Amino acid sequence: MPEVKDTAQGSAATVAPSMKFKDMSVLQKLTFIGKATLCVLTFGFAFPNIFMD
């Protein structure tokens, strides 16, 4: 089970850690690279929060 980080006081939600690039499957890596490329080519209008972590 993945570790869960604590959240701010009063928050009912828990923060699940994001998957690291090295732990992704080949298909997930290709999808991420495609989304990142599209984000850069559209100056952030497509997938604006892809790099938020």
SVG drawing of the C-alpha trace seen along z (x, -y; Angstrom):
<svg xmlns="http://www.w3.org/2000/svg" viewBox="-13 -29 27 31">
<polyline fill="none" stroke="black" stroke-width="0.4" points="0.0,0.0 1.5,-3.4 2.4,-5.8 0.0,-8.6 1.3,-12.1 -0.4,-14.2 -2.5,-17.1 -3.3,-20.5 -5.3,-20.7 -9.0,-20.6 -8.6,-18.8 -10.5,-15.6 -8.6,-14.5 -5.3,-12.7 -2.5,-13.3 -1.4,-10.3 2.2,-10.5 2.6,-10.8 4.2,-8.0 7.8,-8.6 8.9,-8.4 11.2,-5.5 8.3,-3.5 6.0,-4.0 5.4,-1.4 6.4,-2.0 2.9,-3.0 2.6,-5.4 6.0,-7.0 5.0,-7.4 1.7,-9.0 3.4,-11.4 6.0,-12.4 3.2,-13.0 1.2,-15.1 4.4,-17.1 5.2,-17.7 1.7,-18.8 1.8,-21.1 5.0,-22.7 3.9,-23.1 0.6,-24.8 2.4,-27.0 0.6,-25.4 -3.0,-25.7 -3.3,-21.9 -2.7,-20.0 -1.7,-23.1 -1.2,-21.2 0.8,-18.2 3.9,-19.2 2.1,-20.0 3.3,-17.7"/>
</svg>
